[in-house]
Amino acid sequence: MGKGARDVRRPTVPAESPALGLSHLQFEATLTAAKASSNDCDFALVAMLGLLGLRIFEATGSNIDDLGEEHGHRVLRVQGKGDKIGLVPLPPAVGRAIERAIASRTAGPILLTSKGTRMDRHCATRRSRRLSEQAGVSENNQPYEDDRLRGRNACAQPPIRGWSSSPAHISPGWW
């Protein structure tokens, strides 16, 4: 008789992910489509995912109160997996995108839907897919296309000294 879970064979999983991220040109086209969108939160969403390297739930869970300053740099406090809190430095372009999204609001979520409610991960996925389609990006988008977008583009710049420029789930070889 078997011993339960010890007898179950686990499937082999490749060390490298078969899913490729967007190319820089595809990301740039998506970013341009987001900037042209009538909803200012679209541009902030794409910037937060692609330039900061945030997961969808980290971006959609961010509040205006999470913006701050550390050592002379604008930062965003994000709650990651396992309730880990991290500070992510905001490049000027992302800071401007977020400021444009929050406009004159002083509290509440950074990312809003067109109806004025908090953007959830499902809405963010639909928005990013629609923006990619508008940009002419023909990649076979799957629910985690933003993770692929995030992983490739967030690692383009080295981190600010003393901080990781992206959360712990991204670990490029030159780090």
N, C-alpha and C positions, 0 to 999 in steps of 0.2 A: 504494500500500500504506500502511496506517495506521502510526501510531507507538506503538501499544500503549495504555498508560493515558492518554496525552494526548488520545486521540480519544474516550474514554468520557465521556458526559455525566453529570454528577452530578445527582441529584434535587434539586428545590427543597425547602427545609425552612423552615417558617414561623419567624419571629423569636420569636414568642410560643409557649409550650408550650400545646397544646390540653388537656392534662391539668390539671384543677383539683384543688386540695388539699381537705382536709376543712374544713368550716366550724368555727368556734370551738365551736359547740354539739356537733357531731359528735366533735371532738377531746376535748371535756370528757366526753362519754358514754363514749368509748373509754378515757380515763384512769380514769374511775370503774369501769368493768368490769375494768380491769387491777388496780386497787387491791383489788377484791373477790376477785381470783383467789387460788387456793390456792398458787400459785407466786409468791413475792415478786419473782422476777426479771422477771415480766411487767410489773409496775408500773415497775420500773427501766428496762426496755426501752422502754416507751412514753414515759416521761419523757425518756430520753436522745435518742430520735428526735425527739419533738415539741417538747420545750422547749430542748434543747441544739442541735438542728439537725444531729445526727450522721448520717452514712450508716450503713446497716445493718452494713457490714463494719467501720466504725470503732467502733460500739457493741459488736458481738460480739467484736472483737479487743482490747477493753480489759481490762486486768488490774488487780488490787487494787494492785499495785506502781505503777501509773500515777497513783494518787491522790496529791495533794500540796498544798502551800500556797505561794503566791507573793504577796508584798506584802499579806499578811493575808487573802487570799482562798483558799478551797478551789478547787483546779483539777484537771482531768483531762487528762493528756497523751494525745493521740490520734495515731495514725499514719494519715494520709490518703492520698489518691492520690499516686502517685509517691514513696512513702516520705517524704512531708513530715510532719514532727512539729509539732504545734501544741498550745498550752495553751488549754483551754476553761474559763472560770470556771464554777463550779457554783453555781447559785442554791440557797438553803437547801432548797427542796422536792425538788430533784433529788438533792442531797446526802443527804437523809434517805431517799429511795427507794433510793439505792445502798447506804447503810449497812444498810438493812433487807434488801437482797438478799444482801449479803456476810455478814451476821450476825456470827458469831465467827471466820470464816475470816481468815487473815492473808496468804495468797498464793493465786495462781491466777486464773482468769477471774472477772470481775464477774458476768457472766450465765451461768447454768447451766440445763440442761434439767431436767425432773422426775427424770431418771435420775442427775443429778449430773455430767454431762459438759458441756464448753463448748458453749454455744449457737452454732450456725453460722448463716449468713445464710438458709439455707433454713428452718431451724427458726424463726428470728425472723420471717420472712415469714408462715409458717403461723400462728404465735402471734398476730401482729398482726391477721391476717385473722379469726381465730377470735374475738379480743376485739372487733373491730369488729362482727362478726355478733351477738355476745352483747349489745352495746350498742345494737343495732337500727340501725346505720349501714347504709343501703341503697345506698350509692355502689357503682358498679361497680368493685370492687377489682381491681387489676392487680398484677403483681409489684413495681411501683415505687410502690405507694400510700404507702409510708412516705416516699419522697422528696417526694411532694406534701404529706404531712402535715408533714414537716420544713420545707419551704420556706415554708409559710404561717405556722406557729406560731413558728418560731425567730426571725423578724424582728419579732415583736411588741414587743420591748423594745430600746431603744438599747443599744449595747455599753458595757461598763465602759471608762473612759478608758484608752487605751494598749493595749487588747486588742480583737480582733474577737470579738463574742459568738457568732459562728458561723463555720464554716470558709469558705475563700475562694470556694467555689462558690455561695454565696448573696450576691447583691449588690443589695439593694433600692435604689430610687432616692434615698431620703433619706439614705443613708450618706455 
